Amino acid sequence: MQIDVKNVKIFVTIPLSSVKNVRNAVCDAGAGVIGNYTFCTYSVKGKGTFLPNDNANPYIGKKSKFEEVKEEKLEFVCPVEKVKAVITALRKAHPYEEPAIDIVPLLDEASFN
């Protein structure tokens, strides 16, 4: 089996009020393309928690106070060669000081015999 990673899946949690801005930013930067379709994303609502320390500059909440926030987890595919540009656009559009971003390599169906 020959494995050549051409795409990744990126996951990020976003406060509900900022999902559209982040989605537009990452898709405008080249993410979310599947075949003849663009702006392909998937999201699910949930609850995020965090506790900002004394050095934090929280967008929501206060230092040293535990927070629970309604968020959406946005996921989308991204070509490997566009990851840096997409993450840069994501960070620029995302309101959090430290957004939670996961990048997972994807295997293409052609890699399997």
VENPEKA-V762108 format. One record per pair of residues at least 12 apart in sequence whose C-alpha atoms are under 10 Angstrom apart, sorted by the first residue. I is the first residue (numbers start at 1). J is the second residue. If there is no record, write none. Layout:
[[I J] [I J]]
This chain:
[[1 110] [1 111] [1 112] [1 113] [2 110] [2 111] [2 112] [2 113] [3 106] [3 107] [3 108] [3 109] [3 110] [3 111] [3 112] [4 105] [4 106] [4 107] [4 108] [4 110] [4 111] [5 79] [5 80] [5 105] [5 106] [5 107] [5 108] [5 111] [6 78] [6 79] [6 80] [6 81] [6 105] [6 106] [6 107] [6 108] [7 31] [7 77] [7 78] [7 79] [7 80] [7 81] [7 82] [7 83] [7 104] [7 105] [7 106] [7 107] [7 108] [8 31] [8 76] [8 77] [8 78] [8 79] [8 80] [8 81] [8 82] [8 83] [8 102] [8 103] [8 104] [8 105] [8 106] [8 107] [9 31] [9 32] [9 75] [9 76] [9 77] [9 78] [9 79] [9 80] [9 83] [9 102] [9 103] [9 104] [9 105] [9 106] [10 31] [10 32] [10 41] [10 74] [10 75] [10 76] [10 77] [10 78] [10 83] [10 86] [10 87] [10 101] [10 102] [10 103] [10 104] [10 105] [11 41] [11 42] [11 43] [11 73] [11 74] [11 75] [11 76] [11 77] [11 100] [11 101] [11 102] [11 103] [11 104] [12 43] [12 71] [12 72] [12 73] [12 74] [12 75] [12 76] [12 90] [12 94] [12 99] [12 100] [12 101] [12 102] [12 103] [13 43] [13 44] [13 45] [13 46] [13 47] [13 48] [13 70] [13 71] [13 72] [13 73] [13 74] [13 75] [13 94] [13 96] [13 99] [13 100] [13 101] [13 102] [14 45] [14 46] [14 48] [14 69] [14 70] [14 71] [14 72] [14 73] [14 74] [14 94] [14 95] [14 96] [14 99] [14 100] [14 101] [15 45] [15 46] [15 47] [15 48] [15 59] [15 60] [15 69] [15 70] [15 71] [15 72] [15 73] [15 94] [15 95] [15 96] [16 45] [16 46] [16 69] [16 70] [16 71] [16 72] [16 73] [17 70] [17 71] [17 72] [17 95] [18 71] [18 72] [18 93] [18 94] [18 95] [18 96] [19 43] [19 71] [19 72] [19 73] [19 74] [19 93] [19 94] [20 93] [21 90] [21 92] [21 93] [21 94] [21 95] [22 74] [22 89] [22 90] [22 91] [22 92] [22 93] [22 94] [22 95] [23 39] [23 40] [23 41] [23 74] [23 75] [23 76] [23 89] [23 90] [23 93] [23 94] [24 39] [24 89] [24 90] [24 93] [25 86] [25 87] [25 88] [25 89] [25 90] [25 91] [25 92] [25 93] [25 94] [26 39] [26 76] [26 78] [26 82] [26 83] [26 85] [26 86] [26 87] [26 88] [26 89] [26 90] [26 91] [26 92] [26 93] [27 39] [27 40] [27 41] [27 76] [27 77] [27 78] [27 86] [27 89] [27 90] [28 86] [28 89] [29 78] [29 82] [29 83] [29 84] [29 85] [29 86] [29 87] [29 88] [29 89] [29 90] [30 77] [30 78] [30 79] [30 81] [30 82] [30 83] [30 85] [30 86] [30 89] [31 76] [31 77] [31 78] [31 79] [31 80] [31 82] [31 83] [31 85] [31 86] [31 87] [32 75] [32 76] [32 77] [32 78] [32 79] [33 76] [33 77] [33 78] [33 79] [34 76] [34 77] [34 78] [39 76] [39 77] [40 75] [40 76] [40 77] [41 74] [41 75] [41 76] [41 77] [42 72] [42 73] [42 74] [42 75] [42 76] [42 77] [43 71] [43 72] [43 73] [43 74] [43 75] [43 76] [44 71] [44 72] [44 73] [44 74] [44 75] [45 70] [45 71] [45 72] [45 73] [45 74] [46 69] [46 70] [46 71] [46 72] [46 73] [47 67] [47 68] [47 69] [47 70] [47 71] [47 72] [47 73] [48 67] [48 68] [48 69] [48 70] [48 71] [48 72] [48 73] [49 66] [49 67] [49 68] [49 69] [49 70] [49 71] [50 64] [50 65] [50 66] [50 67] [50 68] [50 69] [51 63] [51 64] [51 65] [51 66] [51 67] [51 68] [52 64] [52 65] [52 66] [52 67] [53 65] [53 66] [56 97] [56 98] [57 96] [57 97] [57 98] [58 95] [58 96] [58 97] [58 98] [59 95] [59 96] [59 97] [59 98] [60 95] [60 96] [60 97] [73 100] [73 101] [74 101] [75 101] [75 102] [75 103] [76 103] [77 103] [77 104] [77 105] [77 106] [78 103] [78 105] [78 106] [79 105] [79 106] [80 105] [80 106] [83 103] [87 101] [87 103]]
